[in-house]
Amino acid sequence: MATLSTPGPTSREERELIAPDSPLAPYVSVNPGRLSGAPCFKDTRVPVQTLFDYLGAGDSLDEFLDGFPNVKREDAVAVLKLARMALLQGLSNL
């Protein structure tokens, strides 16, 4: 009789590091088994850093979205709003 075996442990464990109740959870995923744990837009392999790199280089949000069609506009806008809120909250704590 054949037995089913489970795959052995991988070098990078697949697990989500953002808590489900985090304001980031609907938009961002951090998983050490994907892209070395870089924060990515949810359900994609597009690092969030790429959005900031595009904008920092003078590209528009539309240009970023054209280059990464699997990133939803509402997710990119939400990440920008959360980043803005975090920055302003951090500055108000000075």
ChimeraX commands (.cxc) that place a marker at each C-alpha (Angstrom):
marker #1 position 0.00,0.00,0.00 radius 0.5
marker #1 position 1.33,3.45,-0.97 radius 0.5
marker #1 position 1.66,6.09,1.69 radius 0.5
marker #1 position 1.52,9.80,1.19 radius 0.5
marker #1 position 4.43,11.75,2.52 radius 0.5
marker #1 position 4.42,15.38,3.48 radius 0.5
marker #1 position 7.12,17.59,2.08 radius 0.5
marker #1 position 9.99,18.31,4.42 radius 0.5
marker #1 position 10.61,21.72,5.90 radius 0.5
marker #1 position 11.69,24.41,3.49 radius 0.5
marker #1 position 14.55,26.79,4.10 radius 0.5
marker #1 position 12.14,29.72,4.23 radius 0.5
marker #1 position 8.92,29.14,6.06 radius 0.5
marker #1 position 5.74,30.23,4.33 radius 0.5
marker #1 position 3.81,32.37,6.79 radius 0.5
marker #1 position 2.17,35.77,6.85 radius 0.5
marker #1 position 3.81,38.18,9.29 radius 0.5
marker #1 position 1.24,40.97,9.17 radius 0.5
marker #1 position -1.46,40.43,11.76 radius 0.5
marker #1 position -4.95,40.05,10.29 radius 0.5
marker #1 position -6.20,42.99,12.36 radius 0.5
marker #1 position -3.44,45.34,11.15 radius 0.5
marker #1 position -4.55,48.28,8.97 radius 0.5
marker #1 position -1.97,47.03,6.44 radius 0.5
marker #1 position -3.42,43.51,6.19 radius 0.5
marker #1 position -5.88,44.21,3.35 radius 0.5
marker #1 position -3.14,45.78,1.20 radius 0.5
marker #1 position 0.28,44.38,2.12 radius 0.5
marker #1 position 1.73,40.93,2.69 radius 0.5
marker #1 position 5.04,40.07,4.38 radius 0.5
marker #1 position 6.03,36.44,4.01 radius 0.5
marker #1 position 9.61,35.23,4.57 radius 0.5
marker #1 position 9.06,32.57,1.90 radius 0.5
marker #1 position 8.32,35.14,-0.81 radius 0.5
marker #1 position 10.85,37.65,-2.14 radius 0.5
marker #1 position 13.01,37.23,0.97 radius 0.5
marker #1 position 10.24,38.68,3.12 radius 0.5
marker #1 position 10.00,42.00,1.30 radius 0.5
marker #1 position 6.65,43.72,1.91 radius 0.5
marker #1 position 4.55,43.14,-1.23 radius 0.5
marker #1 position 1.16,44.26,-2.36 radius 0.5
marker #1 position -1.39,41.67,-1.25 radius 0.5
marker #1 position -1.75,38.71,-3.63 radius 0.5
marker #1 position 1.16,39.88,-5.80 radius 0.5
marker #1 position 4.93,39.60,-5.93 radius 0.5
marker #1 position 5.30,43.38,-6.36 radius 0.5
marker #1 position 7.32,44.93,-3.54 radius 0.5
marker #1 position 5.76,48.01,-1.94 radius 0.5
marker #1 position 9.21,49.62,-2.19 radius 0.5
marker #1 position 8.77,49.67,-5.97 radius 0.5
marker #1 position 5.87,52.10,-5.65 radius 0.5
marker #1 position 7.99,54.49,-3.59 radius 0.5
marker #1 position 10.91,54.06,-6.01 radius 0.5
marker #1 position 8.68,55.01,-8.96 radius 0.5
marker #1 position 7.26,58.04,-7.20 radius 0.5
marker #1 position 10.70,59.10,-5.95 radius 0.5
marker #1 position 12.01,58.97,-9.51 radius 0.5
marker #1 position 9.26,61.36,-10.62 radius 0.5
marker #1 position 6.96,58.77,-12.19 radius 0.5
marker #1 position 3.23,59.08,-11.64 radius 0.5
marker #1 position 0.98,56.62,-9.87 radius 0.5
marker #1 position -0.54,55.81,-13.27 radius 0.5
marker #1 position 2.91,54.95,-14.66 radius 0.5
marker #1 position 3.51,52.60,-11.72 radius 0.5
marker #1 position 0.11,50.95,-12.21 radius 0.5
marker #1 position 0.74,50.58,-15.95 radius 0.5
marker #1 position 3.97,48.75,-15.16 radius 0.5
marker #1 position 2.35,46.50,-12.55 radius 0.5
marker #1 position -1.22,45.82,-13.70 radius 0.5
marker #1 position -1.81,43.22,-10.98 radius 0.5
marker #1 position -1.59,45.95,-8.31 radius 0.5
marker #1 position -4.98,47.52,-7.74 radius 0.5
marker #1 position -5.18,51.31,-7.73 radius 0.5
marker #1 position -7.13,51.30,-4.44 radius 0.5
marker #1 position -4.39,49.20,-2.81 radius 0.5
marker #1 position -1.63,51.56,-3.97 radius 0.5
marker #1 position -3.59,54.61,-2.80 radius 0.5
marker #1 position -4.31,52.95,0.56 radius 0.5
marker #1 position -0.62,52.18,1.08 radius 0.5
marker #1 position 0.28,55.80,0.32 radius 0.5
marker #1 position -2.36,57.04,2.78 radius 0.5
marker #1 position -1.14,54.66,5.49 radius 0.5
marker #1 position 2.46,55.76,4.92 radius 0.5
marker #1 position 1.41,59.41,5.14 radius 0.5
marker #1 position -0.51,58.78,8.37 radius 0.5
marker #1 position 2.43,56.89,9.91 radius 0.5
marker #1 position 4.85,59.69,8.99 radius 0.5
marker #1 position 2.61,62.42,10.36 radius 0.5
marker #1 position 1.88,60.46,13.54 radius 0.5
marker #1 position 5.59,59.86,14.05 radius 0.5
marker #1 position 6.34,63.55,13.60 radius 0.5
marker #1 position 3.63,64.54,16.07 radius 0.5
marker #1 position 5.34,62.34,18.68 radius 0.5
marker #1 position 8.59,64.35,18.51 radius 0.5
marker link #1:1,2 radius 0.2
marker link #1:2,3 radius 0.2
marker link #1:3,4 radius 0.2
marker link #1:4,5 radius 0.2
marker link #1:5,6 radius 0.2
marker link #1:6,7 radius 0.2
marker link #1:7,8 radius 0.2
marker link #1:8,9 radius 0.2
marker link #1:9,10 radius 0.2
marker link #1:10,11 radius 0.2
marker link #1:11,12 radius 0.2
marker link #1:12,13 radius 0.2
marker link #1:13,14 radius 0.2
marker link #1:14,15 radius 0.2
marker link #1:15,16 radius 0.2
marker link #1:16,17 radius 0.2
marker link #1:17,18 radius 0.2
marker link #1:18,19 radius 0.2
marker link #1:19,20 radius 0.2
marker link #1:20,21 radius 0.2
marker link #1:21,22 radius 0.2
marker link #1:22,23 radius 0.2
marker link #1:23,24 radius 0.2
marker link #1:24,25 radius 0.2
marker link #1:25,26 radius 0.2
marker link #1:26,27 radius 0.2
marker link #1:27,28 radius 0.2
marker link #1:28,29 radius 0.2
marker link #1:29,30 radius 0.2
marker link #1:30,31 radius 0.2
marker link #1:31,32 radius 0.2
marker link #1:32,33 radius 0.2
marker link #1:33,34 radius 0.2
marker link #1:34,35 radius 0.2
marker link #1:35,36 radius 0.2
marker link #1:36,37 radius 0.2
marker link #1:37,38 radius 0.2
marker link #1:38,39 radius 0.2
marker link #1:39,40 radius 0.2
marker link #1:40,41 radius 0.2
marker link #1:41,42 radius 0.2
marker link #1:42,43 radius 0.2
marker link #1:43,44 radius 0.2
marker link #1:44,45 radius 0.2
marker link #1:45,46 radius 0.2
marker link #1:46,47 radius 0.2
marker link #1:47,48 radius 0.2
marker link #1:48,49 radius 0.2
marker link #1:49,50 radius 0.2
marker link #1:50,51 radius 0.2
marker link #1:51,52 radius 0.2
marker link #1:52,53 radius 0.2
marker link #1:53,54 radius 0.2
marker link #1:54,55 radius 0.2
marker link #1:55,56 radius 0.2
marker link #1:56,57 radius 0.2
marker link #1:57,58 radius 0.2
marker link #1:58,59 radius 0.2
marker link #1:59,60 radius 0.2
marker link #1:60,61 radius 0.2
marker link #1:61,62 radius 0.2
marker link #1:62,63 radius 0.2
marker link #1:63,64 radius 0.2
marker link #1:64,65 radius 0.2
marker link #1:65,66 radius 0.2
marker link #1:66,67 radius 0.2
marker link #1:67,68 radius 0.2
marker link #1:68,69 radius 0.2
marker link #1:69,70 radius 0.2
marker link #1:70,71 radius 0.2
marker link #1:71,72 radius 0.2
marker link #1:72,73 radius 0.2
marker link #1:73,74 radius 0.2
marker link #1:74,75 radius 0.2
marker link #1:75,76 radius 0.2
marker link #1:76,77 radius 0.2
marker link #1:77,78 radius 0.2
marker link #1:78,79 radius 0.2
marker link #1:79,80 radius 0.2
marker link #1:80,81 radius 0.2
marker link #1:81,82 radius 0.2
marker link #1:82,83 radius 0.2
marker link #1:83,84 radius 0.2
marker link #1:84,85 radius 0.2
marker link #1:85,86 radius 0.2
marker link #1:86,87 radius 0.2
marker link #1:87,88 radius 0.2
marker link #1:88,89 radius 0.2
marker link #1:89,90 radius 0.2
marker link #1:90,91 radius 0.2
marker link #1:91,92 radius 0.2
marker link #1:92,93 radius 0.2
marker link #1:93,94 radius 0.2
view
